[in-house]
């Protein structure tokens, strides 16, 4: 008889993100917090990606009494002292207007020589007993001086990947996922989890 997989609840409503996590964590039954009956909009008050990921994972774990995973990610530009950082989704002053966020970034990067930037993803795993694991993944590149490509979302079309030597805006989802900050963070977390499961 096949052993029942341990359930892993992901604090997200993003189905693309959920599939990406399920593809990596094949040893677990990956479900969204909404599927489990928790759909509260948790306020992200942290000043780092790790703090925000923990806030979301703790809320889901406590509400559902289960192992919960959450991530928080964004773009960090060297010449802007790490901005937009944790405010990546609301860089323009309010949440969710990708175009206005990109326009402001281009404006702030006018005539700036140092274009180096990276995406960071902090991923938190919280157990019902209070145990926590936090890892980070990064992908490096530079900010372009104009939008290039229509693929992806957010700042993808302004970010030229060092790994791919092209904009995330022209990369396929498969190409991007192989080098993305979230993929690298999730791989780190999976290794930590499997190591923990192997312990006697």
N, C-alpha and C positions, 0 to 999 in steps of 0.2 A: 504494500500500500504506500502510495506516494506521501511523503511528509508534507504537512501543511506549511506553507511559507509564512514567515513572520511578516506582519503588516507594518508598512512604513507610510505614515500620513504626511503629505506635503502641503505646507501652508502656502498655497497659490491657487489662483483661479485660471492661470495660464495653461491651457491644454498642451501647447507646444513644449513648454517647460516640463510639464508632467511626463510627456512621452520621452523626452530626452533623459529624464531621471530614471524612468522605468527601463529604458534601453541599457543603462549602465548597472542599475541595481537589480539584476535578474534573479538574485537569490531571495528577493523580497516581493511581497504583494504591494505594489505602489498604488496608493489612492489619494485623491485630493481631500482636503479638509471639508469641502462642501459636500462631497459624497458621503462623508461621515456625519453630516448634520451641523457642522460649524462653519458659519459664513460671516463671522464678525469682521468688520473693517478695523484692524488693529492699527493704532496710530504709531508711526515710526518716529520716535523722539530721540533716537541715538545720534551721536556725532561721528560714528564710524560705521562702516559696512557691517562689521562683526556685531556691534551693539544692536543694529536694526534687525539683523538676521535672528539674533537671540530673542529679541522681543516677540517676533512673529512665531518662532518655534516654541517658545515657552507658553504663549497663549494657547496655541493649538494642543500642545501636550497636556496642559492643565485641564482644558475644557473637555478633551476626549479621553484622557487617561491612557495615552498611548505614546509610542515613539514618534516624534514629529521632526520634520526637516523643513528648513526655510533658507532662502538665500537673499542677499541684498547685493546689488551690483551697480557699477556706474563707471563713468569715464573720468580719468585723472590726467590733467594736462600739466606738464612740468612748468611751463612758462607762466601758468596761472596759479602757481602754488598748490596744485592738486585739484583745483576747481575743474568742472562742476562737482566732482566727487559725489557725496551722499545726496546732493541736490540735483543730480543729473536729470531726473524725470521732471523737475520743476525749476530748472535753471532760469527760465524766463520770468519766474515769479508765481506761476501756478502750475498745477500738475497736468501732464499728459499732452502738451502741444509740442510734438517733435519738431515741427518746422520752425516754430519760434525759438525753441532751444538751439537748433542748429544755426539759425540766423544770428543769434546773440553770440554764439561761440565764434563764428566767422568774423563778426564785428570785433570781438575782443582779441582775435588773433591777427588782425590786420597789421602788416609790416613787422610781424614777430618772426625772427629768424629761427629760434629754437622751437621746432614743431613736435618734439618728442611727447608721447602720451602712452597711456596704457589703460586697459579695462581691468577692473578688479571685481572678483566675485567672492564674497564671504559666505560660507555655508555652515549653518549651525544645525546640530542634531541634539535634541533634548529628550531624555528618558523620563518616564513618570516618577522615578525615584530621585530626580533632580540632577542626575549625571549629565554632563554636557560635553560635546566635542565641537570644536570650531576649526575650520580650515579655510585657506584662501587660495584662489587660483588667479593667475595673471596672464594677459596676452599683450605684447608690446608692438608699437608702431609709431605712426606720426599723423598729425592733423593736416589734411589736404587744404588747398586754398579755395576749393569749390566742391560742390557735391558731385560725386562720381558713382553712377549706378543707382538702381532702384530696388535692389534686394535688401533683405534684412529690415531693420527698424531702428528707431532712435538715432544715434550718431554714426551708424554703420557706414553710410555713404561719404562720411568725412574722415574715416579712419583707414589709413593704409597699413595693412598688417606686415610686420617684419617677416613673419613665417611664409605668408602667401605672396608677398611682393606685389600686392594689389589691394584695392579698396574692398572692404567687407561688402560694400554696395554692389559689387560686380561678382563677388564670390558666390558659389552655390551654398545652400544650407549645409550640405555634406562637408564641403571644404571648410566652411567657417566652424562647424561644430567640432572638427578634429583639432582645432587650435584655439578654441574659445576659452575665455577665462572660466566660464561655468563648467565646461567639460573638464578642465584641468583641476578645478576645485573638487568636482564630484569624484574624479578618479582618486584623488588624495583621500577623500572621505571614505570611499569604498574600501581602499586598502586598510585604513584604520579600523573600519568595521569588521572586515574579514579577519584581521589580526586579533581583534577582541573576541570574535566568535570561536576562534581556534584555541583560545586559552582554556586550560583545563579548569 
